[in-house]
Structure formats: C-alpha cells, structure tokens
C-alpha cells in the first residue's frame, strides 16, 4: 500500500496544474461574474485531450485511469470549478455510461464523438418532483414498434442546451417503481426537444444548468441503454462513478481556498505583524490543511475502487460526503481569514465559497450520502 502518487500520476497533476493556471485561470473570475458558458475553455479541454481522457483509446479517448481523472478534476476545480463540472459530467456521467451500456454501432459513434470532444454529453435524471428520490421520475417512455415515445421534463441538468447528446431516464411502467425505468440516448436537435431558460445560480455560474423538455420525442430502440427496466440501475451506477469527480471538485476548491488563505495571512498586517503569526489564524490553516489532505486521500481511494469490479457505493459516498463538507467548511474559513476583503468580489475566496456549496447537493445530497453509508453498514456490506 502506497500513500504517495507514482511518477505517472505526478506528471498528470503537473500537466493539469500548468494547463489550468495558463489556460483557465485568467478568465475564471470574468466568466463567473458574467454567468457565461465557457466555450473557449471547452475548446481548450478538447485541444489538450481532457475531454474523453478516461474513454477507451480504441475510440480516440485517452484510456486514463480513475485516479488520473480525479487529479485533473481537482486541479481544474482549484482554478475554475464551473469548467471542472462540465468536464466531469461529459467524461463520466455521460461518456463512461455510454461506454458501459450503449449498444453496437451507436456506442461506437457516440463514444468517438465524446472522446474527441466533438460533441458534449449530458445526463438527465432529475425532475421537479424527483430529486433525491430518483426513482420517482415522471417522464414517460411508450414503446411503439421499433421506437419509444418520450415525454417529460428534466430539471437542473448540467450542460443543458449546450450538449448534443442526453442520457434520459424515463418510466415505462409506474406500477413497477424503479424496475419500470429505462434509459435512452436523445439528441439535442430531435423534434420535440426544447430547453428552459438557463438557471441563475449562486455558484459554478459559468456552467450551464437548466431544464430539458421532451414532448413526444421518438427514439429508436438501438438508442436504449441496457435492457428495458434497467434504467434506474444504470443511473445509480453512473452516479456512483460521478460522485468521485464531485469529491475531487470539492478537494480542488478547498485547496484553492487554503492557498489563498496562506498567501493572504503572510501579507496582511494587523497589530504590527502579519496575521500569519496569530495563533487563531495558524489553527484555522492547520485545520484546513489536515482536513483537505484527509479528503484527498478518501477521494483517491474512492477513485481507485471505482476502477475495480463491483460496486463501491459506500466508499464513494464517504469521499463525497467528507470532501464536500470540507470544501464548504473551509471556504467559509477562508473568507473569515480574509476579513472584510473576503466578502468582496476582488478576492477569489468568495467565489470559492459559493462554488463549494453545490458539492454538498448535486449528484446526491450529503443526507443521501449518509443514507448510503449507513445502509451499507447495517446490511453488513
């Protein structure tokens, strides 16, 4: 057992950090304030091979492992959490799910487009009345010959409207509960697909979040993922994988807050000396650093397990629960260390605090993570 990254993973971190600092950092504040979708950043992710970095090489992907992907998400989140979630959703919730569950020629076609970054993907599960209770989806799919007719409304969808492909979960039989749900691949330009207005969010403002509306959308059976009735299982497997990325995002945001706090504490003078010499500040920084390192180790462990056979829901939930809590708790601490300046747009820590909150909510709230962990323990798993 080693707690140090090997040479390959260290190189991944170094390259990702250089990329983020050079290519993403200069406009991170600007796109946040504007709530502007960062197409320029997406093109850079594509150019440097980060879109599809974890997808199979045979389809043009990078074939990189889960730990490498977590490191990249962490480093990009350290600079621009909005860009990181665009990447993570495309690569994992969409790309890896297509790789595992799509069929035949459709799988190859879509994977090639995803791996090259030619077309973005999205994952449409959440609905107005189906958030934490994902099994309550009301979107329907009715089979008519070789096609399914899908109608419903998805909400809070990352990459809504900007993505070309959407994985959509819909129920074929409400009486069967989760076993009546199936998953389908829908194109943006299909008749019957439309979008609500982009949400005006507190954090990760440059990422696109909105409704996906489906009105009598016809999908050929070849674009069903898995078998009929397997949609909920597919969605849960996708979320397991996706939560590793959110944990990594939380670690990156927290790391950025720590670095900003250390730098500010060294420079800010009060009572005739840098505040870094005050025990209260030193203790805050020590707690931040310790918790972040613990969150990072949990996240890398979850990433390693996610790349192994079987399901590792509890370990992944622990990583997301703890890392997101650390990000929220310590970005608030970073604002406190900065005092009045921390409350101002000029300093990045207020953005870090706003960005951190969503990590406790999306891809499974902290409360749902606790349920997953507890149920696993109580079942003796």
N, C-alpha and C positions, 0 to 999 in steps of 0.2 A: 504494500500500500504506500502510495506516494502522495504527499500533500503539496507538492510543487509541480507546476506545469512543465511539461517536457519542452524540448527545443522547438518542436513544430508549433505547439500552441503559443509559446512565447513570441514566435515570429508572426503568428496570426494576430496577436494582440498589438505588437509593434506596428504592423502594417495598418490595422484598423484604426489605431490611435492617430497615426500620421494622416490617414485619409480623412478622418473626422475633423481633426484640427485644421487641416488645409482646405478641404473642400466644403465642409458643412458649417463650421463654427462662424465664419464671417457673416452669414445671413440668418443665423438661428434666432436672434432676437427680433430681427425685422419681420420674418415670416410669422413668428408668434404673434406679434402685435397686429399684423395685418390679417391674421387668420387665413393666410394664403397657402393653397396647396402647393408643395414644393416640387413642381415638375422638374426643375433644374436638378434638384437633389436626386430624384428618381433616375434621371439620365446618368448621373454620376455613379449611382449604385449599379446601374446596368453596365456602364463602361468599365468599372473596376471588378466586375464579376460577383458582386454581393447579392444581386437578385438571382436566385437559383443556386447559391453556393452549396446548399445542402442536398440538391436534387441529383439524380444519377448522371454520371458522366456520359453514359450512352445516349442521353437525350440533350446533351450540351450543358449539363449542370456541373458544379464543382466537386460533387461527391464528398464534401467535407463532413466531419462528424458533428455530433450534437454539442460537444464542448466547444468546438470552434465556432459554431453558430451562436452559442450563448456569449462567448467572448466578444464577437462582433456586435451583437445587440447591446451588450454592456457598454462597449466603447462608443458606439454611436449615440446611445442614450445619455452618456456623460456630456455630450455636446448638444444633441437635439433629439429629445425623446419622441417628438412627433414623427421625425423621419424613421426612427427605430421601429415604431409600431407599424408603419407602412411596410417596412421590410419584413418584420416578423410575421404579419398576417399573410402576406404574399407567399413567403417561403414555407411556412409551417401549416397554419390553419388551411390554407388553400393548396399549396404545392405538394406537401407531403401527403395530404389526404387524397389528392388525385393520384399520386404515385401508388398508394396502397389500395385504393378502392375503385378507381375508374377501370374501364374495360377496353381491351383491344386497341383499335386504331384511334379511338377518342383519347385514350390515355396517352398514347404517343404524341398525337397532335398537340394536346393541351400542355403536356409536360415540356415539349420543345419550346412552346411559346412562353411558358412560365420561366423556364431555365434561362432563356435568352434575355428575359426582361422585356420582350416584345409587347406582351400584354400582361397587365396586372390582374391579380385574382383577389376575391373577397369571400367571406364566409358568412352566410345569412341564416342565423338560427333565432336570435332574439326577436320577440314581438312585443307589442304594447302590454299584453297580458301574460307573456311567457318570458320572464327574465331568469331569476334564479330557478324557477320551476320550468326548466327547459322542455319537459315532457308535455306541457300544456299548449303546444303550438296549435294555432287555429287555421293556419294556411293549409289549404286542401290540395290534394292531387287525385284526379279521377282518371282512370285508365280508359282510353278509347282506342281500341285496336293496338297499333304499334306506338301510340303516343300517350302521354299523360298531359292533362289539362290542369295547370296550377294557378290558383288564385289565393291572394292573401297579402298581408303587409308585414314586412320586416322592419325593425327599428334599431337605431344605434349601431348601424353597420359601418365598420371601418372600411375605407376605400369605396364607399357608396358613390355611384355615378362615375368615378374616375377609373374603376376597374372594368375590364372587358368581360371577365368570367365571374360567376357567382355560384357557390355551392349553397343550395337551398334545401332546407328540411321542411317537409310537408306531411300532413297526416292523410292516410288513405282510408283509415277506419278509426274514428274517435273511440269506439267502444273497446278497442284493443289497447288503449293507452299508449305507452311508449312503443309497444310492439306493432303499432299501426303506422309508425312514422317511417318514411323513406327519404332518401337524399338524392338530389338531382343537380345536374350541371346546366346553368342557364346563361345565355349570352346577353350582354347589355342591349344590343340592337334588335333583339327579337320583338315582334309585335306583342303588345300588352305589358312590356316592361317600362316602368317610369320611376321617377325618384322624387322624394320630398326635398324641401329646401335644406341646405347644409345646417347642421346644428351649430349654434354659437356657444362654444364650450369654455369652461374655466381654464382648462389646461390642454396640453397637446393640441393647441389651437390650429397648427398648420396641417394636421392630418384631417382628412375628410370623414365626417360622420353624418349619417343621415338615413332616411327611410328608403327601402326598396319595395316598390309596389308591383304586384303581379296580378294582371287581370286577364284570365283565360289564356295564359302563356302555354304554348304547345311544345313539349319536349319529347324527342324520340327516345324510345326505350334504351337505346345504346348509350344515352347520356344519364342513365340512372347509375348511381354509385352503389356497389354491392347489390344485394338482393332486396326485393320488396320487404319492408318491415325491419330492415337493418339500419335505418337512418339514425335512430337515437344512439345505437351502439357506435356508429361511425362518428357522430357528433361528439360523444363523450371521449372517444379515443383521440379525436382531433384536439379537443380542449386539454386533455392530459399533456399532449405534446406542446401545445401553445402556451401553457402556463409556465413552462421552463423559460420561454422568451420573456414573459412578463416579469418573472423573478429577476432575470438578467437586466431587464429595463430598470427595475427598481434599484438594483445594485448600482447601475451606472449613474442614475440620478443622485443617489445618496453619495456616491464617490465624488461627483461634481460639487455637491454641497460641502463636503468635507474639505476639499482642496481650496474652495473659495474661502471657507472659514479660516483655515490655517493662514492663507495669504493675507487676509484682512486683519487677523489678530496680530500678525507681525508688524503691520504698518500703522494700525490705529493706536494713537497715543492718548491715554487718559490718566489723570493723577500723576502726570510726569513720567510715565513709562508705557511701553507697548502693552496693550491688554493681554497679549500672549503671556505676560508674566503674572497675570492674576490667576489665582488657583481656581476660581469659578469657571473661567474660560478654559483652563487646562483640563479640568474634569469633563467639561462638555465635549471637548475634542477627543479626549481619551475614550469616552463612551461611544462617540460616533465611530471612531476607527475600529474599536473592538466589535461593535455590532455589525458594521459593514463587512468586516472580514468573515464573521460567522455566517452572514447572509450569502456571501460569495461562495464559501465552501459548501453550504447547503445547496446552492444553485448548481454548482459544478457537479456535485453528487447526483442531483436530480437529472442533469443533462446526461451524465454517464449512464444512469439507469434507463433513461428514456430511449437510449440507443440499443438496449438489450431486449431480448424476447420477453413477452408477458407484459402485464400492466403493473405500473408502479405509482398508482394514483396517490397513495398516502404520502410517499416521499416527495413527490412533486408538489402536492398541496402544502406540505410543511415548508418547502422552499418558497413558494409564492406567498404564503401567509406571513412568514417571518420577514422576507425581503421587502415586501410592500409595507409592512409595519415599520421597519427600519427606515425606509425611504421617507415615509410621512413624518415619523417622529423626529428624524434628524434634519430634514429640510426646515422644519419649524425651528429647530435649534439653531440652524444656520442663520435664519432671519433674526433670531434673538441676538446672536453674536454680533451681527451687523448693526443692531440697534435700529435707529430711525432710517438709516440708509438701506437696511434690508427690506424695508417696506416700499422702496422706490423702484420704478422700472429700470433705472440706470444700472442697478446691480442685479446680477442674474439669479440670486438666491430666491427672489420672489417667484420667478418662473419655475425654478426647481420645485418649490413648494406646491405651486398649482399643478405642475405635471405629476408630482408624486401621488396625489390623491386618487387618480384613476386606477393606479395599480392595485388599490385595495378593493376595486369594484369590478373592472371588466375581466372577462374570461373566468368568472367565478368570484363572488364576493368573499371577503375574509370569513364571513359567517359560514358560507358554503364550504370553504376550505376546512374549517373546524369540524363540520359535519362529516366530511370525507375522512379526515384523520381519525375522529372518534369512532365512526362506524367500522373502519378497518381494524382498529384495536379491539373493539368489542366483539368482532367476529373472529378474532384470533388470527387475522391475516398478517 
